[in-house]
Amino acid sequence: MPTTSCPPRRVHHVVSTASARARGQVADLEHDAVSLSFATKVLGPILLAKHLAPRMPRDGSFVLFSGSSARKPAIGMLAVAATNGAVDVVTRSLAVELAPIWVNAISPADPPSSGGLR
């Protein structure tokens, strides 16, 4: 059966909101949950950049999502904090490597009225 291949389409902007939070205190964390969290939020954007950056124009952009737990530790948030910290590093590293393509991270926080991280 003959196959036809289409030329790769241009991609201008990518937003990655994927997340699989591994919450719990260190004694309760499960390997698979932590691995899934890291694979989803850290490795996923790296692979998106690998495959989609070559299709982007110079003014293209990637937007990743981090979180305040990377800067504000809380009990039961170790794996989430570590994953968000890794997202911050990936964002800065991709920004250098992919320039002039823009790479930014949004880091949502709890509203002041919520009393902090939960």
Backbone as XML, in Angstrom:
<?xml version="1.0"?>
<chain id="A" units="angstrom">
  <residue number="1" name="MET">
    <atom name="N" x="0.842" y="-1.158" z="0.000"/>
    <atom name="CA" x="0.000" y="0.000" z="0.000"/>
    <atom name="C" x="0.901" y="1.239" z="0.000"/>
  </residue>
  <residue number="2" name="PRO">
    <atom name="N" x="0.746" y="2.107" z="-0.967"/>
    <atom name="CA" x="1.602" y="3.291" z="-1.023"/>
    <atom name="C" x="1.260" y="4.259" z="0.109"/>
  </residue>
  <residue number="3" name="THR">
    <atom name="N" x="2.279" y="4.917" z="0.588"/>
    <atom name="CA" x="2.066" y="5.932" z="1.622"/>
    <atom name="C" x="2.483" y="7.281" z="1.068"/>
  </residue>
  <residue number="4" name="THR">
    <atom name="N" x="1.788" y="8.258" z="1.488"/>
    <atom name="CA" x="2.164" y="9.612" z="1.114"/>
    <atom name="C" x="2.635" y="10.322" z="2.358"/>
  </residue>
  <residue number="5" name="SER">
    <atom name="N" x="3.685" y="11.065" z="2.215"/>
    <atom name="CA" x="4.149" y="11.812" z="3.377"/>
    <atom name="C" x="3.950" y="13.291" z="3.115"/>
  </residue>
  <residue number="6" name="CYS">
    <atom name="N" x="3.444" y="13.947" z="4.107"/>
    <atom name="CA" x="3.244" y="15.386" z="4.019"/>
    <atom name="C" x="4.454" y="16.070" z="4.625"/>
  </residue>
  <residue number="7" name="PRO">
    <atom name="N" x="4.822" y="17.210" z="4.089"/>
    <atom name="CA" x="5.925" y="17.922" z="4.714"/>
    <atom name="C" x="5.521" y="18.353" z="6.119"/>
  </residue>
  <residue number="8" name="PRO">
    <atom name="N" x="6.471" y="18.399" z="7.029"/>
    <atom name="CA" x="6.134" y="18.818" z="8.391"/>
    <atom name="C" x="5.521" y="20.217" z="8.394"/>
  </residue>
  <residue number="9" name="ARG">
    <atom name="N" x="4.492" y="20.387" z="9.172"/>
    <atom name="CA" x="3.850" y="21.691" z="9.286"/>
    <atom name="C" x="4.632" y="22.571" z="10.252"/>
  </residue>
  <residue number="10" name="ARG">
    <atom name="N" x="4.516" y="23.868" z="10.044"/>
    <atom name="CA" x="5.148" y="24.823" z="10.942"/>
    <atom name="C" x="4.376" y="24.864" z="12.253"/>
  </residue>
  <residue number="11" name="VAL">
    <atom name="N" x="5.092" y="25.030" z="13.313"/>
    <atom name="CA" x="4.514" y="25.195" z="14.642"/>
    <atom name="C" x="5.025" y="26.528" z="15.157"/>
  </residue>
  <residue number="12" name="HIS">
    <atom name="N" x="4.122" y="27.397" z="15.575"/>
    <atom name="CA" x="4.548" y="28.720" z="16.023"/>
    <atom name="C" x="4.667" y="28.818" z="17.534"/>
  </residue>
  <residue number="13" name="HIS">
    <atom name="N" x="3.749" y="28.198" z="18.259"/>
    <atom name="CA" x="3.752" y="28.316" z="19.714"/>
    <atom name="C" x="3.329" y="26.989" z="20.336"/>
  </residue>
  <residue number="14" name="VAL">
    <atom name="N" x="3.990" y="26.630" z="21.424"/>
    <atom name="CA" x="3.667" y="25.407" z="22.153"/>
    <atom name="C" x="3.492" y="25.773" z="23.619"/>
  </residue>
  <residue number="15" name="VAL">
    <atom name="N" x="2.392" y="25.322" z="24.205"/>
    <atom name="CA" x="2.138" y="25.505" z="25.634"/>
    <atom name="C" x="1.978" y="24.118" z="26.240"/>
  </residue>
  <residue number="16" name="SER">
    <atom name="N" x="2.810" y="23.823" z="27.231"/>
    <atom name="CA" x="2.729" y="22.525" z="27.892"/>
    <atom name="C" x="2.193" y="22.708" z="29.306"/>
  </residue>
  <residue number="17" name="THR">
    <atom name="N" x="0.981" y="22.215" z="29.527"/>
    <atom name="CA" x="0.363" y="22.290" z="30.858"/>
    <atom name="C" x="0.283" y="20.915" z="31.518"/>
  </residue>
  <residue number="18" name="ALA">
    <atom name="N" x="0.886" y="19.925" z="30.906"/>
    <atom name="CA" x="0.800" y="18.551" z="31.412"/>
    <atom name="C" x="1.371" y="18.449" z="32.821"/>
  </residue>
  <residue number="19" name="SER">
    <atom name="N" x="0.722" y="17.662" z="33.642"/>
    <atom name="CA" x="1.174" y="17.481" z="35.013"/>
    <atom name="C" x="0.662" y="16.154" z="35.542"/>
  </residue>
  <residue number="20" name="ALA">
    <atom name="N" x="1.454" y="15.533" z="36.380"/>
    <atom name="CA" x="1.050" y="14.318" z="37.092"/>
    <atom name="C" x="1.694" y="14.411" z="38.468"/>
  </residue>
  <residue number="21" name="ARG">
    <atom name="N" x="1.059" y="15.111" z="39.361"/>
    <atom name="CA" x="1.652" y="15.419" z="40.660"/>
    <atom name="C" x="1.805" y="14.186" z="41.528"/>
  </residue>
  <residue number="22" name="ALA">
    <atom name="N" x="2.989" y="14.066" z="42.101"/>
    <atom name="CA" x="3.279" y="13.007" z="43.061"/>
    <atom name="C" x="3.349" y="13.658" z="44.445"/>
  </residue>
  <residue number="23" name="ARG">
    <atom name="N" x="2.229" y="13.702" z="45.115"/>
    <atom name="CA" x="2.179" y="14.341" z="46.428"/>
    <atom name="C" x="2.347" y="13.310" z="47.526"/>
  </residue>
  <residue number="24" name="GLY">
    <atom name="N" x="2.867" y="13.780" z="48.637"/>
    <atom name="CA" x="3.033" y="12.922" z="49.810"/>
    <atom name="C" x="4.361" y="13.181" z="50.475"/>
  </residue>
  <residue number="25" name="GLN">
    <atom name="N" x="4.432" y="12.820" z="51.743"/>
    <atom name="CA" x="5.692" y="12.959" z="52.452"/>
    <atom name="C" x="6.670" y="11.915" z="51.936"/>
  </residue>
  <residue number="26" name="VAL">
    <atom name="N" x="7.943" y="12.171" z="52.154"/>
    <atom name="CA" x="8.992" y="11.343" z="51.558"/>
    <atom name="C" x="8.787" y="9.852" z="51.853"/>
  </residue>
  <residue number="27" name="ALA">
    <atom name="N" x="8.378" y="9.494" z="53.050"/>
    <atom name="CA" x="8.191" y="8.080" z="53.398"/>
    <atom name="C" x="7.050" y="7.435" z="52.628"/>
  </residue>
  <residue number="28" name="ASP">
    <atom name="N" x="6.133" y="8.247" z="52.114"/>
    <atom name="CA" x="4.964" y="7.712" z="51.423"/>
    <atom name="C" x="5.069" y="7.755" z="49.905"/>
  </residue>
  <residue number="29" name="LEU">
    <atom name="N" x="6.105" y="8.368" z="49.371"/>
    <atom name="CA" x="6.221" y="8.517" z="47.917"/>
    <atom name="C" x="6.471" y="7.174" z="47.246"/>
  </residue>
  <residue number="30" name="GLU">
    <atom name="N" x="5.808" y="6.982" z="46.137"/>
    <atom name="CA" x="5.971" y="5.766" z="45.340"/>
    <atom name="C" x="6.833" y="6.067" z="44.117"/>
  </residue>
  <residue number="31" name="HIS">
    <atom name="N" x="7.734" y="5.168" z="43.803"/>
    <atom name="CA" x="8.645" y="5.355" z="42.673"/>
    <atom name="C" x="7.902" y="5.661" z="41.381"/>
  </residue>
  <residue number="32" name="ASP">
    <atom name="N" x="6.875" y="4.878" z="41.092"/>
    <atom name="CA" x="6.153" y="5.065" z="39.828"/>
    <atom name="C" x="5.479" y="6.427" z="39.744"/>
  </residue>
  <residue number="33" name="ALA">
    <atom name="N" x="4.922" y="6.908" z="40.842"/>
    <atom name="CA" x="4.258" y="8.212" z="40.840"/>
    <atom name="C" x="5.262" y="9.338" z="40.638"/>
  </residue>
  <residue number="34" name="VAL">
    <atom name="N" x="6.414" y="9.237" z="41.310"/>
    <atom name="CA" x="7.449" y="10.265" z="41.153"/>
    <atom name="C" x="8.009" y="10.232" z="39.733"/>
  </residue>
  <residue number="35" name="SER">
    <atom name="N" x="8.235" y="9.045" z="39.213"/>
    <atom name="CA" x="8.752" y="8.916" z="37.844"/>
    <atom name="C" x="7.772" y="9.474" z="36.821"/>
  </residue>
  <residue number="36" name="LEU">
    <atom name="N" x="6.489" y="9.188" z="36.997"/>
    <atom name="CA" x="5.478" y="9.703" z="36.085"/>
    <atom name="C" x="5.421" y="11.232" z="36.148"/>
  </residue>
  <residue number="37" name="SER">
    <atom name="N" x="5.488" y="11.780" z="37.342"/>
    <atom name="CA" x="5.472" y="13.232" z="37.515"/>
    <atom name="C" x="6.633" y="13.873" z="36.766"/>
  </residue>
  <residue number="38" name="PHE">
    <atom name="N" x="7.828" y="13.325" z="36.959"/>
    <atom name="CA" x="9.019" y="13.870" z="36.307"/>
    <atom name="C" x="8.945" y="13.682" z="34.791"/>
  </residue>
  <residue number="39" name="ALA">
    <atom name="N" x="8.531" y="12.510" z="34.354"/>
    <atom name="CA" x="8.440" y="12.246" z="32.913"/>
    <atom name="C" x="7.434" y="13.171" z="32.238"/>
  </residue>
  <residue number="40" name="THR">
    <atom name="N" x="6.328" y="13.423" z="32.914"/>
    <atom name="CA" x="5.269" y="14.243" z="32.335"/>
    <atom name="C" x="5.660" y="15.709" z="32.250"/>
  </residue>
  <residue number="41" name="LYS">
    <atom name="N" x="6.199" y="16.239" z="33.338"/>
    <atom name="CA" x="6.394" y="17.686" z="33.429"/>
    <atom name="C" x="7.798" y="18.140" z="33.036"/>
  </residue>
  <residue number="42" name="VAL">
    <atom name="N" x="8.769" y="17.233" z="33.020"/>
    <atom name="CA" x="10.151" y="17.607" z="32.701"/>
    <atom name="C" x="10.604" y="16.980" z="31.376"/>
  </residue>
  <residue number="43" name="LEU">
    <atom name="N" x="10.544" y="15.672" z="31.284"/>
    <atom name="CA" x="10.985" y="15.011" z="30.048"/>
    <atom name="C" x="10.067" y="15.333" z="28.878"/>
  </residue>
  <residue number="44" name="GLY">
    <atom name="N" x="8.771" y="15.442" z="29.146"/>
    <atom name="CA" x="7.815" y="15.774" z="28.078"/>
    <atom name="C" x="8.175" y="17.055" z="27.354"/>
  </residue>
  <residue number="45" name="PRO">
    <atom name="N" x="8.362" y="18.177" z="28.067"/>
    <atom name="CA" x="8.750" y="19.415" z="27.383"/>
    <atom name="C" x="10.101" y="19.346" z="26.674"/>
  </residue>
  <residue number="46" name="ILE">
    <atom name="N" x="11.037" y="18.578" z="27.229"/>
    <atom name="CA" x="12.329" y="18.414" z="26.538"/>
    <atom name="C" x="12.102" y="17.751" z="25.184"/>
  </residue>
  <residue number="47" name="LEU">
    <atom name="N" x="11.276" y="16.712" z="25.163"/>
    <atom name="CA" x="11.007" y="16.020" z="23.901"/>
    <atom name="C" x="10.151" y="16.862" z="22.963"/>
  </residue>
  <residue number="48" name="LEU">
    <atom name="N" x="9.235" y="17.657" z="23.508"/>
    <atom name="CA" x="8.490" y="18.598" z="22.665"/>
    <atom name="C" x="9.455" y="19.546" z="21.964"/>
  </residue>
  <residue number="49" name="ALA">
    <atom name="N" x="10.402" y="20.072" z="22.723"/>
    <atom name="CA" x="11.383" y="20.998" z="22.144"/>
    <atom name="C" x="12.237" y="20.294" z="21.091"/>
  </residue>
  <residue number="50" name="LYS">
    <atom name="N" x="12.646" y="19.087" z="21.379"/>
    <atom name="CA" x="13.465" y="18.335" z="20.427"/>
    <atom name="C" x="12.761" y="18.195" z="19.082"/>
  </residue>
  <residue number="51" name="HIS">
    <atom name="N" x="11.487" y="17.832" z="19.128"/>
    <atom name="CA" x="10.771" y="17.526" z="17.903"/>
    <atom name="C" x="10.084" y="18.726" z="17.249"/>
  </residue>
  <residue number="52" name="LEU">
    <atom name="N" x="9.738" y="19.739" z="18.038"/>
    <atom name="CA" x="8.979" y="20.855" z="17.474"/>
    <atom name="C" x="9.813" y="22.102" z="17.198"/>
  </residue>
  <residue number="53" name="ALA">
    <atom name="N" x="10.898" y="22.306" z="17.917"/>
    <atom name="CA" x="11.730" y="23.496" z="17.666"/>
    <atom name="C" x="12.222" y="23.572" z="16.221"/>
  </residue>
  <residue number="54" name="PRO">
    <atom name="N" x="12.596" y="22.456" z="15.598"/>
    <atom name="CA" x="13.031" y="22.542" z="14.199"/>
    <atom name="C" x="11.933" y="23.021" z="13.239"/>
  </residue>
  <residue number="55" name="ARG">
    <atom name="N" x="10.681" y="22.951" z="13.658"/>
    <atom name="CA" x="9.563" y="23.386" z="12.816"/>
    <atom name="C" x="9.136" y="24.829" z="13.107"/>
  </residue>
  <residue number="56" name="MET">
    <atom name="N" x="9.813" y="25.460" z="14.044"/>
    <atom name="CA" x="9.376" y="26.789" z="14.492"/>
    <atom name="C" x="10.117" y="27.905" z="13.769"/>
  </residue>
  <residue number="57" name="PRO">
    <atom name="N" x="9.403" y="29.015" z="13.581"/>
    <atom name="CA" x="10.084" y="30.199" z="13.069"/>
    <atom name="C" x="10.924" y="30.825" z="14.190"/>
  </residue>
  <residue number="58" name="ARG">
    <atom name="N" x="11.757" y="31.764" z="13.833"/>
    <atom name="CA" x="12.626" y="32.414" z="14.815"/>
    <atom name="C" x="11.837" y="33.122" z="15.917"/>
  </residue>
  <residue number="59" name="ASP">
    <atom name="N" x="10.617" y="33.522" z="15.633"/>
    <atom name="CA" x="9.814" y="34.206" z="16.652"/>
    <atom name="C" x="8.808" y="33.264" z="17.328"/>
  </residue>
  <residue number="60" name="GLY">
    <atom name="N" x="9.061" y="31.965" z="17.261"/>
    <atom name="CA" x="8.207" y="30.987" z="17.920"/>
    <atom name="C" x="8.426" y="31.002" z="19.423"/>
  </residue>
  <residue number="61" name="SER">
    <atom name="N" x="7.611" y="30.212" z="20.141"/>
    <atom name="CA" x="7.761" y="30.197" z="21.595"/>
    <atom name="C" x="7.269" y="28.892" z="22.213"/>
  </residue>
  <residue number="62" name="PHE">
    <atom name="N" x="7.876" y="28.580" z="23.340"/>
    <atom name="CA" x="7.436" y="27.498" z="24.217"/>
    <atom name="C" x="7.053" y="28.127" z="25.547"/>
  </residue>
  <residue number="63" name="VAL">
    <atom name="N" x="5.950" y="27.680" z="26.128"/>
    <atom name="CA" x="5.564" y="28.104" z="27.468"/>
    <atom name="C" x="5.350" y="26.838" z="28.292"/>
  </residue>
  <residue number="64" name="LEU">
    <atom name="N" x="6.085" y="26.735" z="29.387"/>
    <atom name="CA" x="5.978" y="25.601" z="30.292"/>
    <atom name="C" x="5.338" y="26.072" z="31.592"/>
  </residue>
  <residue number="65" name="PHE">
    <atom name="N" x="4.863" y="25.147" z="32.398"/>
    <atom name="CA" x="4.291" y="25.495" z="33.690"/>
    <atom name="C" x="5.148" y="24.903" z="34.798"/>
  </residue>
  <residue number="66" name="SER">
    <atom name="N" x="5.567" y="25.764" z="35.694"/>
    <atom name="CA" x="6.306" y="25.388" z="36.887"/>
    <atom name="C" x="5.349" y="25.519" z="38.062"/>
  </residue>
  <residue number="67" name="GLY">
    <atom name="N" x="5.832" y="25.945" z="39.209"/>
    <atom name="CA" x="4.955" y="26.154" z="40.349"/>
    <atom name="C" x="5.718" y="26.721" z="41.523"/>
  </residue>
  <residue number="68" name="SER">
    <atom name="N" x="5.008" y="27.364" z="42.402"/>
    <atom name="CA" x="5.640" y="28.030" z="43.535"/>
    <atom name="C" x="6.293" y="27.045" z="44.505"/>
  </residue>
  <residue number="69" name="SER">
    <atom name="N" x="5.908" y="25.791" z="44.442"/>
    <atom name="CA" x="6.510" y="24.811" z="45.355"/>
    <atom name="C" x="8.010" y="24.647" z="45.113"/>
  </residue>
  <residue number="70" name="ALA">
    <atom name="N" x="8.482" y="25.051" z="43.944"/>
    <atom name="CA" x="9.927" y="24.986" z="43.673"/>
    <atom name="C" x="10.686" y="25.987" z="44.534"/>
  </residue>
  <residue number="71" name="ARG">
    <atom name="N" x="10.007" y="27.032" z="44.975"/>
    <atom name="CA" x="10.652" y="28.073" z="45.769"/>
    <atom name="C" x="10.167" y="28.139" z="47.211"/>
  </residue>
  <residue number="72" name="LYS">
    <atom name="N" x="9.064" y="27.469" z="47.485"/>
    <atom name="CA" x="8.466" y="27.533" z="48.821"/>
    <atom name="C" x="8.128" y="26.109" z="49.281"/>
  </residue>
  <residue number="73" name="PRO">
    <atom name="N" x="9.086" y="25.444" z="49.929"/>
    <atom name="CA" x="8.851" y="24.064" z="50.354"/>
    <atom name="C" x="7.679" y="23.933" z="51.324"/>
  </residue>
  <residue number="74" name="ALA">
    <atom name="N" x="7.002" y="22.811" z="51.229"/>
    <atom name="CA" x="5.904" y="22.502" z="52.130"/>
    <atom name="C" x="5.875" y="20.997" z="52.370"/>
  </residue>
  <residue number="75" name="ILE">
    <atom name="N" x="5.408" y="20.613" z="53.530"/>
    <atom name="CA" x="5.300" y="19.188" z="53.857"/>
    <atom name="C" x="4.366" y="18.512" z="52.856"/>
  </residue>
  <residue number="76" name="GLY">
    <atom name="N" x="4.800" y="17.379" z="52.346"/>
    <atom name="CA" x="4.006" y="16.612" z="51.401"/>
    <atom name="C" x="4.151" y="17.043" z="49.953"/>
  </residue>
  <residue number="77" name="MET">
    <atom name="N" x="5.041" y="17.995" z="49.712"/>
    <atom name="CA" x="5.201" y="18.532" z="48.354"/>
    <atom name="C" x="6.604" y="18.316" z="47.792"/>
  </residue>
  <residue number="78" name="LEU">
    <atom name="N" x="7.380" y="17.425" z="48.388"/>
    <atom name="CA" x="8.763" y="17.209" z="47.968"/>
    <atom name="C" x="8.890" y="16.902" z="46.485"/>
  </residue>
  <residue number="79" name="ALA">
    <atom name="N" x="8.178" y="15.895" z="46.007"/>
    <atom name="CA" x="8.313" y="15.499" z="44.598"/>
    <atom name="C" x="7.769" y="16.567" z="43.660"/>
  </residue>
  <residue number="80" name="VAL">
    <atom name="N" x="6.696" y="17.243" z="44.067"/>
    <atom name="CA" x="6.156" y="18.331" z="43.254"/>
    <atom name="C" x="7.179" y="19.461" z="43.170"/>
  </residue>
  <residue number="81" name="ALA">
    <atom name="N" x="7.784" y="19.799" z="44.310"/>
    <atom name="CA" x="8.787" y="20.865" z="44.346"/>
    <atom name="C" x="9.995" y="20.504" z="43.484"/>
  </residue>
  <residue number="82" name="ALA">
    <atom name="N" x="10.463" y="19.281" z="43.586"/>
    <atom name="CA" x="11.618" y="18.856" z="42.794"/>
    <atom name="C" x="11.312" y="18.897" z="41.299"/>
  </residue>
  <residue number="83" name="THR">
    <atom name="N" x="10.128" y="18.454" z="40.936"/>
    <atom name="CA" x="9.726" y="18.487" z="39.531"/>
    <atom name="C" x="9.619" y="19.920" z="39.025"/>
  </residue>
  <residue number="84" name="ASN">
    <atom name="N" x="8.994" y="20.802" z="39.804"/>
    <atom name="CA" x="8.872" y="22.197" z="39.388"/>
    <atom name="C" x="10.232" y="22.876" z="39.311"/>
  </residue>
  <residue number="85" name="GLY">
    <atom name="N" x="11.132" y="22.542" z="40.235"/>
    <atom name="CA" x="12.490" y="23.080" z="40.160"/>
    <atom name="C" x="13.188" y="22.640" z="38.888"/>
  </residue>
  <residue number="86" name="ALA">
    <atom name="N" x="12.971" y="21.389" z="38.498"/>
    <atom name="CA" x="13.553" y="20.890" z="37.248"/>
    <atom name="C" x="12.966" y="21.610" z="36.039"/>
  </residue>
  <residue number="87" name="VAL">
    <atom name="N" x="11.671" y="21.911" z="36.084"/>
    <atom name="CA" x="11.049" y="22.665" z="34.991"/>
    <atom name="C" x="11.715" y="24.033" z="34.855"/>
  </residue>
  <residue number="88" name="ASP">
    <atom name="N" x="12.011" y="24.675" z="35.988"/>
    <atom name="CA" x="12.680" y="25.976" z="35.944"/>
    <atom name="C" x="14.046" y="25.872" z="35.252"/>
  </residue>
  <residue number="89" name="VAL">
    <atom name="N" x="14.800" y="24.827" z="35.568"/>
    <atom name="CA" x="16.124" y="24.630" z="34.951"/>
    <atom name="C" x="15.985" y="24.314" z="33.466"/>
  </residue>
  <residue number="90" name="VAL">
    <atom name="N" x="15.036" y="23.461" z="33.121"/>
    <atom name="CA" x="14.801" y="23.127" z="31.712"/>
    <atom name="C" x="14.431" y="24.383" z="30.932"/>
  </residue>
  <residue number="91" name="THR">
    <atom name="N" x="13.601" y="25.222" z="31.518"/>
    <atom name="CA" x="13.185" y="26.461" z="30.848"/>
    <atom name="C" x="14.389" y="27.344" z="30.545"/>
  </residue>
  <residue number="92" name="ARG">
    <atom name="N" x="15.221" y="27.564" z="31.534"/>
    <atom name="CA" x="16.405" y="28.424" z="31.326"/>
    <atom name="C" x="17.365" y="27.798" z="30.312"/>
  </residue>
  <residue number="93" name="SER">
    <atom name="N" x="17.553" y="26.500" z="30.404"/>
    <atom name="CA" x="18.479" y="25.825" z="29.489"/>
    <atom name="C" x="17.969" y="25.844" z="28.051"/>
  </residue>
  <residue number="94" name="LEU">
    <atom name="N" x="16.679" y="25.563" z="27.869"/>
    <atom name="CA" x="16.111" y="25.607" z="26.515"/>
    <atom name="C" x="16.153" y="27.020" z="25.949"/>
  </residue>
  <residue number="95" name="ALA">
    <atom name="N" x="15.926" y="28.017" z="26.798"/>
    <atom name="CA" x="15.965" y="29.403" z="26.321"/>
    <atom name="C" x="17.330" y="29.734" z="25.730"/>
  </residue>
  <residue number="96" name="VAL">
    <atom name="N" x="18.388" y="29.254" z="26.369"/>
    <atom name="CA" x="19.745" y="29.492" z="25.859"/>
    <atom name="C" x="19.976" y="28.695" z="24.584"/>
  </residue>
  <residue number="97" name="GLU">
    <atom name="N" x="19.585" y="27.437" z="24.615"/>
    <atom name="CA" x="19.868" y="26.549" z="23.486"/>
    <atom name="C" x="19.036" y="26.851" z="22.245"/>
  </residue>
  <residue number="98" name="LEU">
    <atom name="N" x="17.798" y="27.264" z="22.422"/>
    <atom name="CA" x="16.903" y="27.450" z="21.283"/>
    <atom name="C" x="16.810" y="28.893" z="20.794"/>
  </residue>
  <residue number="99" name="ALA">
    <atom name="N" x="17.467" y="29.819" z="21.486"/>
    <atom name="CA" x="17.388" y="31.231" z="21.077"/>
    <atom name="C" x="17.633" y="31.345" z="19.583"/>
  </residue>
  <residue number="100" name="PRO">
    <atom name="N" x="16.848" y="32.167" z="18.901"/>
    <atom name="CA" x="15.974" y="33.240" z="19.352"/>
    <atom name="C" x="14.537" y="32.806" z="19.669"/>
  </residue>
  <residue number="101" name="ILE">
    <atom name="N" x="14.240" y="31.504" z="19.591"/>
    <atom name="CA" x="12.914" y="31.046" z="20.011"/>
    <atom name="C" x="12.774" y="31.354" z="21.503"/>
  </residue>
  <residue number="102" name="TRP">
    <atom name="N" x="11.620" y="31.885" z="21.888"/>
    <atom name="CA" x="11.377" y="32.220" z="23.285"/>
    <atom name="C" x="10.964" y="30.978" z="24.058"/>
  </residue>
  <residue number="103" name="VAL">
    <atom name="N" x="11.515" y="30.833" z="25.261"/>
    <atom name="CA" x="11.111" y="29.765" z="26.165"/>
    <atom name="C" x="10.872" y="30.398" z="27.533"/>
  </residue>
  <residue number="104" name="ASN">
    <atom name="N" x="9.662" y="30.271" z="28.029"/>
    <atom name="CA" x="9.290" y="30.862" z="29.312"/>
    <atom name="C" x="8.512" y="29.858" z="30.133"/>
  </residue>
  <residue number="105" name="ALA">
    <atom name="N" x="8.510" y="30.096" z="31.446"/>
    <atom name="CA" x="7.702" y="29.279" z="32.346"/>
    <atom name="C" x="6.765" y="30.188" z="33.125"/>
  </residue>
  <residue number="106" name="ILE">
    <atom name="N" x="5.563" y="29.720" z="33.313"/>
    <atom name="CA" x="4.599" y="30.380" z="34.180"/>
    <atom name="C" x="4.601" y="29.592" z="35.486"/>
  </residue>
  <residue number="107" name="SER">
    <atom name="N" x="4.637" y="30.321" z="36.584"/>
    <atom name="CA" x="4.694" y="29.678" z="37.887"/>
    <atom name="C" x="3.518" y="30.130" z="38.741"/>
  </residue>
  <residue number="108" name="PRO">
    <atom name="N" x="2.372" y="29.467" z="38.605"/>
    <atom name="CA" x="1.210" y="29.869" z="39.384"/>
    <atom name="C" x="1.439" y="29.644" z="40.875"/>
  </residue>
  <residue number="109" name="ALA">
    <atom name="N" x="0.811" y="30.481" z="41.669"/>
    <atom name="CA" x="0.875" y="30.342" z="43.125"/>
    <atom name="C" x="-0.546" y="30.413" z="43.668"/>
  </residue>
  <residue number="110" name="ASP">
    <atom name="N" x="-0.698" y="29.962" z="44.884"/>
    <atom name="CA" x="-2.003" y="30.085" z="45.532"/>
    <atom name="C" x="-2.302" y="31.558" z="45.768"/>
  </residue>
  <residue number="111" name="PRO">
    <atom name="N" x="-3.546" y="31.946" z="45.655"/>
    <atom name="CA" x="-3.893" y="33.335" z="45.961"/>
    <atom name="C" x="-3.643" y="33.615" z="47.443"/>
  </residue>
  <residue number="112" name="PRO">
    <atom name="N" x="-3.307" y="34.858" z="47.775"/>
    <atom name="CA" x="-3.004" y="35.200" z="49.179"/>
    <atom name="C" x="-4.112" y="34.800" z="50.147"/>
  </residue>
  <residue number="113" name="SER">
    <atom name="N" x="-5.340" y="34.809" z="49.709"/>
    <atom name="CA" x="-6.455" y="34.493" z="50.603"/>
    <atom name="C" x="-6.561" y="32.988" z="50.920"/>
  </residue>
  <residue number="114" name="SER">
    <atom name="N" x="-5.794" y="32.155" z="50.209"/>
    <atom name="CA" x="-5.927" y="30.702" z="50.426"/>
    <atom name="C" x="-5.123" y="30.207" z="51.605"/>
  </residue>
  <residue number="115" name="GLY">
    <atom name="N" x="-4.253" y="31.031" z="52.161"/>
    <atom name="CA" x="-3.463" y="30.600" z="53.295"/>
    <atom name="C" x="-2.219" y="29.819" z="52.922"/>
  </residue>
  <residue number="116" name="GLY">
    <atom name="N" x="-1.858" y="29.787" z="51.663"/>
    <atom name="CA" x="-0.623" y="29.114" z="51.254"/>
    <atom name="C" x="-0.865" y="27.820" z="50.514"/>
  </residue>
  <residue number="117" name="LEU">
    <atom name="N" x="0.215" y="27.100" z="50.289"/>
    <atom name="CA" x="0.151" y="25.830" z="49.549"/>
    <atom name="C" x="-0.613" y="24.792" z="50.331"/>
  </residue>
  <residue number="118" name="ARG">
    <atom name="N" x="-1.308" y="23.967" z="49.599"/>
    <atom name="CA" x="-2.041" y="22.867" z="50.228"/>
    <atom name="C" x="-1.535" y="21.557" z="49.676"/>
  </residue>
</chain>
